[in-house]
Every structure is written in C-alpha cells, then in structure tokens.
Amino acid sequence: MSATYVFSFAKKFATNCSQSTDEITPKECLFANPHLFIYPFADYVIMLTSLLSSVDCAWTVLRKHRKALFNENNFSWIIVAIGIAATASVVSYTIDVLQRTKEQIQICCLNNLMTSKLFIFRYNVVSVLVGLTSVALLILSVAGYAICHSQTLHAIGGITLVKNRAGDWVFQSIWLITISSYIMFAVYKFAKDDVLQRKIRVICRSCTSGNSVVQEPTTTPTAKTTKFGKTATNFSGSKIGVLLTLPYVFSSYYVVQFMTFMYSSWKFVQERSFEVTFPVVPLEEKLNLVDLLVFCEPRTCPLLPADCLTKMDIVKTDQPRRPTCYYQPTRQFNHNYSNINAYAFVNERNFKEVVPYYDYFLRTDIDAFLSPTILNFQMPKNLTIITGNGGYCTKFSTARLRKIAERLGLKHKGVHCTGSTWFGESNLIAKLAPIAANLTMYIFDNEFDTKKYPELKAYFSESKHGTWPHWWKPVSSMYAQELVLNDQIENLTENNKKGDLLDVESCRTTRIVEHLHVHAWHAYCDFSKFKFLDPLVMSLQANGPVSISTEDLKLKLTNCLSVSNYCNHIASRGLVRSLERLARHYQLMTS
C-alpha cells in the first residue's frame, strides 16, 4: 500500500495534473489508474487484521487460555475471510464509482474525488468504529494482564518485570500506537471537511447568506491577507489580453457600465487582498498577467479612467511589467447592425501588432465581470479555444443554422448554442474575429428576408426583429459565431463549451471562485444590470443624488462571495471609484 501511495503522488507531480483544469468521469479515472483498486483492499486488510489481533489478544489474556483463539488450525480460514471482506469492499467501491456516470472530476484524481460523499462517510464511520474497538480491546487486555499477574508483579518487582517482559510490553505498545494512529487518521479524514467549513464560517460569519464581511475579533482567528499590488507579485504566467470595444451613446451609458463592471472587476482582481488561509490564488504560483485592451469610439476615449494608457508600445516589451489598461481610438463599422462593433478592434493596426505579445485573448462584452480565478487559470489540455453557453437555440434556429452553413459551403460539426465570449490562443482569436465580423454582417443583411425565405413569415408577424428565441435579428453575431467556430475549429466538440467558466449568469448563487467570467444577461434577480445602471444613469444625467448600499462597500473575502453578491460588490465599489469623474462629465454635459 505504501508503494501505491508513492506511485500515485509521483505520477501526480510528474504529470503536474494538479494545475490542469481538464475533467474526466470517475469511471474513466479508475480505468486509467487501476492501481487505485489497491487502496480499499489494503485498507480493509490492515483494518481487519488489527481488529482480529486485538480480539485474539483479549481472548488469550482474559480467558487465560494457553492456546490462542486464532491458531494454526484456523489461520488459513481467517486469511480467506479477510480476503473476502477486503474484496467485498473493492466491489462496493467500484460500484459507487461506476454509478457516478454524469459527474466530472479533476483529471488529477484520487480516491477522495472518485467516490461519493455517502460512501466516504460510511467508510470513515466503519474505520472509526473498528479502530475504537481495537484500542478498547488492547486496553482491556493490558488491564486484565495486570490484574491477573498482580501477585507476580508485587513479588518480582517492577524492574525485573520490565527486564523479563520488555518484549511483551514493547510489542503491545507498538500495537497500541499503530492502531491509535490508524484511528486518529480516520477521525482526521472524517472531520477534515467539517473543520474547514467551521473555519470559513468563523472568518466569513455566514457565507451562504452573503454576509462575508471580514471580522477581526480578539478571540477568534482571522485569515491572513496579502496584496497582489505589491512588487513581489509574480505576474510571469500566461499573458492574457481582454478584448472589448466601447461604443458611443449620448448618455454615456456604456462608459458607466464599463467603469462599474469590467474595469472595476479588473482593478479588484489586481489590487484586492486575498485570503492566505483559504487562498483564491495560491501565492507561490506564477500569476497570469491580465491587460485590458479597450478599443473605444473616439468620443468615449477621453472618459476612460486616468490609469488607462493611450499607447500600447509597452505591450511589446519583454521586461517584467504590471497588468495595464490600454485604450485605442477605433474606427467603427459602417453598418446598420450596431453589435457588429464588438469586432471593431479588427480595424486597427495596433491590434494586429500586439497579437504576438499575448498568449491568449478573452474577447468579451462590456457588461461582464472578471473573476479572480483568471489569475491562475490554465487553458484545458488539447483545447485552443473555449466559449460559454448561448441562450438562442431552438429546434428551428439550430436547423436553420445548419442550412445556412450548407448553403455557404461551411462545415458544421453539430455544436450549437455557443456563448458570445471567446477565450483562446491569441493568433486563433485574431484569425477568427474578422471572419465572424464579415459573416455577422452577411447574416444580418440576408437571412431575415421573409420574401426570400417564406418559412420565416410566421416569426415576423409581431416584430420586425423576428421572434425570440426562434429567429431573432439582434443576435446575428451569435449565429455567426456558431458558424465560424464549427467551420474553423478542427475537432470542435461540446467540450469546447465551458458554461461554468465563461458567460456565467450574474444571477447564480454559486461561489465566484468557481468561475472565470460573469456575463450580466437580460434577467432580473439579485444582480440585474438594468436595475443597477438605469436609475444610476438617470440620476447622473439629472445631476441628482446617487444611492449606494454601504453593505456592498465593506471589505469582503472573495472566497465567500456568490456570483450575484460579487457582482453587487464590484459594481458598487466601481461606482465609488469612478463617481467623481462621472459626475464631472455629466455636469459638463448639462452646463
């Protein structure tokens, strides 16, 4: 069993699988690592051998039998019985693993990941009970031995007894220590998760209710913190450029959205103090360097935060540097579909020049948030691009997209409902973006004509845009992205869609550190972009009062925040950070 442990951990470190985000099913993991069968078998052999030895010892001492309970007459049967029981544990273990067909676990899999919580609970209960029984029997044996030989002890004296019985006492001590250690290890495994949760509750008070304010009581420990803003931070991991375009509207609605959503989350990720006791990002790792690359309509560029730089020349240096926000005044597309300008960066020479200096691009919209997870995220193995999930698919829309692909001579691999956000190798994103832009304009101009395609008439009876989600003109860019990915990405599968990483809904109650990127969809929930932005922009335009929840401004531990709480926290802090600049801008607009 020791050799199995050594082999497992050697394989883990040799493959560096703990740093991978790839996932497999427990069944695949078991078949790929057959040595894991040894764990339950060896555990039960050790456990039952210890128990039977304790029973034999107690029987021999307390019943004063000269012959042990287990002897040469029944030894073979005992070995067979132990083997059968251990084999039964392996069968139970295997059945539990094979039943988890719909679950995914991290590829660096060990037994604690492969089995269900119920199986682990039952296993730990059995281990603790067997261990306690063994220890109790040994203690009883020692006490019985001392009572039965009290006169001998008195006559011979302690020193003589120690000399003559040293081997017995050493043997019993070894057994006692061994079994005690075994039971303590089982208790530790049993209580580990509960202790961890108790510590988190001490620090966060009530993570599940969103009350994750950092407390510093004198009688309870608090998490140590360190700032990523210090010079010691090692931003020598992957270089990631966050690509986004900032359009112009008279109300500056999108500028407010950018400052309170994307920019605020980017600042938070770079400057925030994170937990060391329960780290969001292991501090010894090389953190990814994440730049904001903002391609703005010229009238919006002067409104950007003061720390956003106008020149991207610094990107081209190989010298160590800090994450930076850059902006580039950008020519917009001359087209009726405003959303096409999400790809306006392809019009700029500066974009083409900086592509070689980034490992990855995250192409996203401004109504999105970055998660701290981006600092140590690694692209899943064998994938060059990932995307989130889209909500535009119906039986009609998927069938129609296949027909469009066939008509245009494009390959379609059957992967539908791709998200609007792309995360992929920089060269690949740079290649796909102009193709997607051109195809978007084509679809917008040609694929909603009811005269040319009479089958569409039923969907345009109430709106000139069509019927959501069956066929909806405003999401022409989403249709184009699906077609481009299916045509251009070799071996595209559903595995390229990572809905728990990208385009995660802002309404979710899961922990923010489980995700990479949050998209504020058109929904009303704990965090709604409309509920946050609409009254804010109206107040700013009217030079009126702005309401901010002080609860959302308190220093909080990221590990305890749900997605919706994180969005509220980031947006509120972003508003405070940008309020003076925004107020001056709106005052000038109305003067």
C-alpha positions in Angstrom: 0.0 0.0 0.0 2.9 2.3 0.7 4.2 1.7 -2.7 0.8 2.6 -4.2 0.8 5.9 -2.3 4.3 6.7 -3.6 3.3 5.8 -7.1 0.2 7.9 -7.0 1.9 11.0 -5.7 4.9 10.5 -8.0 2.5 10.3 -11.0 0.7 13.4 -9.8 3.9 15.5 -9.6 5.4 14.1 -12.7 2.3 15.0 -14.9 1.7 18.3 -13.0 -2.0 17.3 -13.2 -3.0 19.4 -10.2 -2.5 22.5 -12.3 -4.8 21.3 -15.1 -8.4 22.2 -15.5 -9.3 19.1 -17.6 -12.0 16.9 -16.2 -12.9 13.2 -16.7 -15.6 10.9 -15.2 -14.8 8.8 -12.1 -15.1 5.7 -14.2 -12.5 6.9 -16.7 -10.2 7.9 -13.9 -10.5 4.4 -12.3 -9.7 2.6 -15.6 -6.8 4.9 -16.3 -5.4 4.3 -12.8 -6.1 0.6 -11.9 -3.6 0.8 -9.0 -6.4 2.7 -7.1 -8.1 -0.6 -6.5 -5.4 -1.4 -4.0 -6.5 1.3 -1.6 -9.8 -0.1 -0.4 -8.4 -3.7 -0.5 -5.3 -2.8 1.6 -7.2 -0.6 4.0 -9.6 -3.4 4.9 -6.8 -6.0 5.2 -5.0 -3.7 7.7 -8.2 -2.8 9.5 -9.5 -6.3 9.9 -6.1 -7.8 10.8 -5.7 -5.2 13.5 -9.2 -5.9 14.8 -8.7 -9.7 14.9 -5.3 -9.4 16.5 -6.8 -7.3 19.3 -9.7 -9.8 19.7 -7.1 -12.7 19.9 -5.0 -10.8 22.4 -8.0 -10.1 24.7 -9.3 -13.6 24.4 -6.0 -15.1 25.3 -5.4 -12.8 28.3 -8.8 -12.6 29.8 -9.9 -16.2 29.3 -6.4 -17.5 30.5 -6.3 -19.8 27.5 -2.9 -21.2 26.8 -3.9 -21.6 23.2 -4.7 -18.5 21.2 -8.2 -18.1 19.7 -6.7 -17.9 16.3 -4.1 -20.6 15.7 -2.6 -22.9 13.1 -5.9 -24.8 12.8 -7.9 -21.9 11.6 -5.3 -19.5 10.4 -6.0 -20.2 6.7 -9.7 -19.7 7.1 -9.0 -16.3 8.8 -6.8 -15.2 5.9 -9.6 -16.3 3.4 -12.2 -14.4 5.4 -10.1 -11.2 5.5 -9.6 -11.6 1.7 -13.3 -12.0 1.0 -14.2 -9.0 3.2 -11.5 -6.8 1.5 -12.7 -7.9 -1.9 -16.2 -7.0 -1.0 -15.0 -3.5 -0.1 -13.4 -3.3 -3.6 -16.6 -4.3 -5.2 -18.6 -1.8 -3.2 -16.0 0.9 -4.1 -16.2 0.0 -7.8 -20.0 0.1 -7.9 -20.0 3.5 -6.2 -17.5 4.9 -8.7 -19.3 3.4 -11.8 -22.6 4.9 -10.7 -21.3 8.5 -11.0 -21.7 8.5 -14.7 -22.9 12.1 -15.1 -20.3 13.7 -12.8 -16.9 15.2 -13.8 -13.9 15.3 -11.5 -10.5 17.0 -11.9 -8.2 14.8 -14.0 -5.6 14.5 -11.2 -7.9 12.1 -9.5 -7.5 10.3 -6.2 -10.0 8.2 -4.2 -11.4 11.1 -2.3 -12.6 12.6 -5.6 -13.8 9.4 -7.2 -16.2 8.2 -4.6 -19.4 9.8 -3.4 -19.7 11.7 -0.1 -22.1 9.0 1.2 -19.5 6.3 0.5 -16.7 8.2 2.2 -19.0 8.9 5.2 -19.8 5.2 5.6 -16.2 4.2 5.1 -15.0 6.7 7.8 -17.7 5.5 10.2 -16.6 1.9 9.8 -12.9 2.9 10.2 -13.5 4.8 13.4 -15.7 2.1 14.9 -13.2 -0.7 14.1 -10.3 1.4 15.4 -12.1 2.3 18.7 -12.9 -1.4 19.2 -9.3 -2.5 18.6 -7.9 0.1 21.0 -10.6 -0.7 23.7 -9.7 -4.4 23.4 -5.9 -3.7 23.8 -6.5 -1.5 26.8 -8.7 -4.2 28.3 -6.0 -6.8 27.6 -3.4 -4.7 29.4 -5.7 -4.2 32.4 -6.6 -7.9 32.6 -2.9 -8.9 32.4 -2.0 -6.5 35.2 -4.8 -7.8 37.4 -4.2 -11.5 36.7 -0.5 -11.1 37.5 -0.7 -8.6 40.4 1.0 -11.0 42.8 3.8 -11.8 40.4 4.2 -8.1 39.8 4.5 -7.5 43.6 6.9 -10.4 44.1 9.2 -9.8 41.2 9.2 -6.0 41.3 8.8 -3.5 38.5 12.5 -3.6 37.3 12.6 -7.4 37.0 9.2 -7.4 35.2 10.4 -4.8 32.8 13.5 -6.8 32.1 11.7 -10.1 31.6 8.6 -8.8 29.9 10.2 -6.0 27.9 9.4 -7.8 24.6 5.8 -8.2 25.6 5.3 -4.6 26.6 7.2 -3.3 23.6 5.0 -5.4 21.3 1.8 -4.3 23.0 2.9 -0.6 22.9 3.7 -0.9 19.2 0.2 -2.3 18.6 -1.4 0.3 20.7 0.4 3.2 18.9 -0.2 1.7 15.5 -4.0 1.2 16.0 -4.3 4.6 17.8 -2.6 6.3 14.8 -4.9 4.5 12.4 -8.0 5.6 14.3 -6.7 9.2 14.6 -6.1 9.3 10.9 -9.6 8.0 10.2 -11.1 10.6 12.6 -9.0 13.3 10.9 -10.3 12.3 7.5 -13.8 12.2 8.8 -13.7 15.6 10.4 -11.5 17.5 8.0 -14.2 18.9 5.8 -16.3 19.9 8.8 -13.4 21.7 10.4 -12.6 23.6 7.2 -16.2 24.7 7.0 -16.2 25.8 10.6 -13.0 27.9 10.0 -14.6 29.5 6.9 -17.7 30.3 9.0 -15.6 31.9 11.7 -13.9 34.2 9.1 -16.9 34.8 6.9 -19.6 34.6 9.5 -22.2 33.5 7.1 -21.0 32.9 3.5 -24.2 31.3 2.4 -26.2 34.4 3.4 -23.8 36.8 1.6 -22.6 38.3 4.9 -18.9 37.8 4.2 -17.5 40.9 5.8 -14.0 40.5 7.2 -14.2 40.5 11.0 -11.3 40.9 13.4 -12.4 39.6 16.8 -9.9 39.3 19.6 -10.9 35.8 20.4 -11.1 34.2 17.0 -8.5 33.8 14.3 -8.8 35.8 11.1 -7.4 35.0 7.7 -4.0 36.4 6.9 -4.1 38.6 3.8 -1.6 39.8 1.3 -2.0 42.3 -1.6 -1.4 41.4 -5.2 -0.5 45.1 -5.7 3.0 44.6 -4.1 6.1 44.4 -6.2 6.7 40.8 -5.0 3.7 39.6 -7.0 4.9 37.3 -9.8 3.0 38.1 -13.0 5.1 35.8 -15.1 2.3 33.3 -16.1 0.3 33.5 -19.3 -0.2 36.9 -20.8 -3.9 37.5 -21.4 -5.4 40.4 -23.3 -9.1 41.2 -22.6 -10.5 42.5 -25.8 -13.5 44.7 -25.7 -15.0 47.6 -27.6 -16.6 50.7 -26.1 -19.3 52.3 -28.3 -20.7 55.8 -28.0 -24.1 56.9 -26.9 -25.0 60.4 -25.8 -26.0 59.3 -22.3 -22.5 57.7 -21.8 -24.4 54.6 -20.6 -21.7 52.2 -21.8 -19.0 54.2 -20.2 -20.7 53.9 -16.8 -21.2 50.2 -17.5 -17.5 49.7 -18.4 -16.3 51.6 -15.3 -18.6 49.7 -12.8 -18.5 46.3 -14.4 -15.4 45.2 -16.4 -12.9 47.9 -15.3 -13.9 47.6 -11.7 -13.6 43.8 -11.6 -10.2 44.1 -13.4 -9.0 46.5 -10.7 -10.3 44.3 -8.0 -8.5 41.3 -9.3 -5.2 43.1 -9.5 -5.3 45.1 -6.2 -7.6 43.2 -3.8 -6.3 41.5 -0.7 -6.9 37.8 -0.9 -7.0 35.1 1.8 -3.9 33.1 2.5 -5.5 30.6 4.9 -8.1 29.8 2.2 -6.5 31.3 -0.9 -8.3 32.2 -4.0 -5.0 32.1 -5.8 -2.0 30.2 -4.4 0.6 32.9 -3.8 3.5 30.8 -4.7 2.3 30.4 -8.3 3.1 32.5 -11.3 0.1 34.6 -11.8 -1.3 35.4 -15.2 -0.7 38.9 -16.4 -4.2 40.3 -17.5 -4.4 43.5 -19.6 -7.5 45.4 -20.6 -7.4 46.3 -24.3 -10.2 48.8 -24.8 -11.0 49.8 -28.4 -13.2 52.8 -27.9 -15.2 55.1 -30.2 -13.2 58.3 -30.3 -15.8 60.3 -28.4 -15.8 57.9 -25.4 -12.0 57.5 -25.1 -11.4 60.8 -23.0 -13.9 59.5 -20.4 -11.9 56.4 -19.6 -10.1 56.1 -16.2 -6.9 58.1 -15.8 -4.8 54.9 -15.4 -5.8 53.6 -18.9 -2.8 54.3 -21.2 -3.2 55.6 -24.8 -0.2 53.8 -26.2 0.2 50.0 -26.5 4.0 50.2 -27.1 4.7 48.9 -23.6 2.9 45.6 -24.5 5.8 44.9 -26.9 8.5 44.8 -24.3 9.8 41.6 -22.8 10.6 43.3 -19.5 8.6 42.3 -16.4 5.6 44.7 -16.0 2.3 45.0 -14.2 -1.2 44.5 -15.6 -2.2 47.6 -17.5 -5.3 49.1 -19.1 -4.8 50.3 -22.6 -7.2 52.1 -25.0 -7.1 52.7 -28.7 -9.5 55.1 -30.5 -11.1 52.9 -33.1 -12.9 53.2 -36.4 -16.4 51.7 -36.2 -18.0 49.6 -38.9 -20.3 51.5 -41.3 -23.2 49.1 -40.8 -26.8 49.2 -39.6 -26.1 46.5 -37.0 -24.6 48.2 -34.0 -23.5 45.0 -32.3 -21.0 44.4 -35.2 -18.8 46.9 -33.5 -17.9 44.3 -30.9 -15.4 43.3 -33.5 -14.2 46.9 -34.3 -10.8 46.1 -33.0 -10.0 44.2 -36.2 -10.0 47.6 -38.0 -6.9 48.8 -36.0 -3.3 48.2 -37.0 -2.3 48.3 -33.3 -4.4 45.2 -32.7 -2.5 43.2 -35.3 0.8 44.4 -33.9 0.2 43.3 -30.3 -1.2 39.8 -31.1 2.3 38.1 -30.9 2.8 39.5 -27.4 -0.1 37.7 -25.8 -0.6 34.0 -25.2 -4.4 34.3 -25.0 -7.2 36.7 -25.8 -10.5 36.9 -23.9 -13.0 38.5 -26.3 -16.0 39.7 -24.3 -18.6 42.4 -23.9 -18.6 45.4 -21.5 -21.5 44.1 -19.4 -19.3 41.4 -17.9 -17.1 40.8 -14.9 -13.7 39.1 -14.5 -13.3 36.6 -11.6 -10.1 36.4 -9.5 -9.8 32.8 -10.9 -8.4 34.3 -14.1 -5.1 35.0 -12.3 -4.2 31.3 -12.2 -6.4 29.9 -15.0 -4.8 27.5 -17.5 -6.4 26.5 -20.7 -7.8 23.0 -20.7 -5.5 20.4 -22.3 -5.8 19.9 -26.0 -8.1 22.9 -26.5 -7.2 26.1 -28.3 -10.4 27.9 -27.7 -13.3 27.7 -25.3 -16.6 29.6 -25.1 -19.6 29.8 -22.9 -23.2 28.8 -23.5 -25.7 30.8 -25.6 -29.4 31.0 -24.9 -30.6 31.4 -28.5 -31.2 27.8 -29.5 -34.5 26.2 -30.5 -35.2 23.3 -32.9 -36.0 25.9 -35.7 -32.9 28.0 -35.1 -30.4 25.1 -35.0 -31.9 23.5 -38.1 -31.8 26.9 -39.9 -28.1 27.5 -39.0 -27.2 24.1 -40.4 -29.0 25.1 -43.7 -27.1 28.4 -43.8 -23.8 26.6 -43.3 -24.6 24.1 -46.1 -25.7 26.9 -48.4 -22.4 28.9 -47.7 -20.2 25.9 -48.0 -19.3 25.9 -44.3 -18.7 22.8 -42.2 -21.0 22.4 -39.2 -20.0 19.8 -36.6 -23.3 19.9 -34.7 -22.1 22.1 -31.8 -24.9 24.7 -31.1 -25.6 27.4 -28.6 -22.1 28.7 -28.2 -21.6 31.8 -26.0 -20.7 35.3 -27.0 -17.4 35.2 -25.1 -14.3 33.6 -26.5 -11.2 32.6 -24.7 -8.4 31.2 -26.9 -5.0 31.4 -28.3 -4.2 35.0 -29.4 -3.4 34.0 -33.0 -6.5 32.0 -33.3 -8.8 34.8 -32.0 -7.1 37.2 -34.3 -7.9 34.9 -37.2 -11.5 34.2 -36.3 -12.6 37.7 -35.4 -12.6 39.3 -38.9 -14.3 36.2 -40.3 -17.0 36.4 -37.6 -17.4 40.2 -38.3 -18.0 39.6 -42.1 -20.3 36.7 -41.5 -22.3 38.7 -38.9 -23.0 41.5 -41.4 -23.9 38.9 -44.1 -26.5 37.2 -41.8 -28.0 40.5 -40.7 -28.4 41.7 -44.2 -29.6 38.4 -45.9 -31.0 35.8 -43.5 -34.1 37.6 -42.2 -35.8 38.3 -45.6 -39.3 36.9 -45.4 -39.8 37.2 -49.2 -36.7 35.3 -50.0 -37.4 32.7 -47.2 -41.2 32.4 -46.8 -40.7 29.9 -43.9 -39.7 32.9 -41.8 -43.0 34.8 -42.1 -44.5 33.1 -39.0 -41.7 34.6 -36.9 -42.1 38.2 -38.1 -45.8 38.7 -37.6 -45.3 40.8 -34.4 -41.9 42.3 -34.7 -39.5 43.3 -37.5 -36.7 41.6 -35.5 -38.4 38.2 -35.5 -39.4 36.1 -32.6 -37.1 35.3 -29.6 -35.5 32.8 -29.3 -36.6 31.1 -32.6 -35.1 33.5 -35.1 -34.0 36.9 -33.7 -32.2 39.5 -35.8 -30.4 41.3 -32.9 -28.4 38.2 -32.2 -26.9 37.9 -35.7 -23.5 38.0 -34.2 -24.3 34.9 -32.0 -25.4 33.0 -35.1 -22.3 34.0 -37.0 -20.0 32.9 -34.1 -21.5 29.5 -34.0 -21.0 29.0 -37.8 -17.4 30.3 -37.6 -16.4 28.0 -34.7 -17.9 25.0 -36.4 -16.2 25.7 -39.7 -12.8 26.9 -38.5 -12.0 24.8 -35.3 -10.8 21.3 -36.0 -12.2 18.7 -33.7 -14.8 21.1 -32.2 -17.0 19.3 -29.7 -19.3 20.2 -26.8 -16.2 20.1 -24.6 -15.2 23.5 -26.1 -18.3 24.9 -24.4 -17.5 25.8 -20.8 -20.7 27.2 -19.4 -19.4 27.1 -15.8 -16.3 29.2 -16.8 -17.5 31.7 -19.3 -20.7 33.7 -19.7 -21.8 32.6 -16.3 -25.1 34.3 -15.4 -24.9 37.1 -12.8 -27.9 35.6 -11.1 -26.1 32.5 -9.9 -25.6 31.7 -6.2 -22.5 29.5 -6.7 -19.2 30.8 -5.4 -17.4 33.3 -7.7 -14.1 31.5 -7.4 -15.6 28.5 -9.3 -16.0 30.6 -12.4 -13.8 32.7 -14.7 -16.1 35.2 -16.3 -19.6 36.5 -15.5 -22.0 38.0 -18.0 -24.9 40.1 -16.9 -27.7 38.6 -19.0 -31.1 40.2 -19.6 -32.6 39.0 -16.3 -33.9 40.4 -13.1 -32.5 38.8 -10.0 -30.2 39.7 -7.1 -28.0 41.4 -9.5 -29.6 42.9 -12.7 -27.6 45.2 -14.9 -30.8 47.2 -15.7 -31.7 47.5 -12.1 -28.2 48.8 -11.3 -27.5 51.0 -14.3 -30.8 52.6 -15.4 -31.6 54.6 -12.3 -27.9 55.4 -11.9 -27.5 56.9 -15.4 -30.8 58.8 -15.0 -29.6 60.4 -11.7 -26.3 61.3 -13.2 -27.9 62.9 -16.2 -30.2 64.9 -13.9 -27.3 65.8 -11.6 -29.4 64.2 -8.9 -28.5 62.1 -5.9 -26.9 58.6 -6.3 -27.8 55.8 -3.9 -25.1 53.3 -2.9 -25.5 50.4 -0.4 -22.8 50.6 2.2 -23.1 46.9 2.7 -21.7 46.3 -0.7 -18.7 48.6 0.0 -17.4 46.7 3.0 -14.2 44.7 2.7 -15.2 41.1 2.0 -13.4 37.8 1.4 -13.8 36.8 -2.2 -13.9 33.1 -1.4 -17.2 33.6 0.5 -19.0 35.6 -2.2 -21.6 34.2 -4.5 -21.7 35.3 -8.1 -24.6 37.7 -7.6 -23.0 39.1 -4.4 -19.7 39.5 -6.2 -21.3 41.5 -9.0 -23.1 43.8 -6.5 -19.8 44.3 -4.6 -17.8 45.0 -7.7 -20.3 47.4 -9.3 -20.8 49.4 -6.1 -17.1 49.7 -5.4 -16.6 50.7 -9.1 -19.2 53.4 -8.8 -17.4 54.9 -5.8 -14.1 54.7 -7.6 -15.5 56.4 -10.7 -18.2 58.7 -9.2 -16.2 61.9 -9.2 -15.0 61.5 -12.8 -18.5 60.6 -14.0 -20.1 63.5 -12.0 -17.8 66.0 -13.7 -18.5 64.6 -17.1 -22.3 64.7 -16.6 -22.1 68.2 -15.2 -20.2 69.4 -18.3 -22.9 67.7 -20.5 -25.7 69.7 -18.9 -23.9 73.1 -18.5 
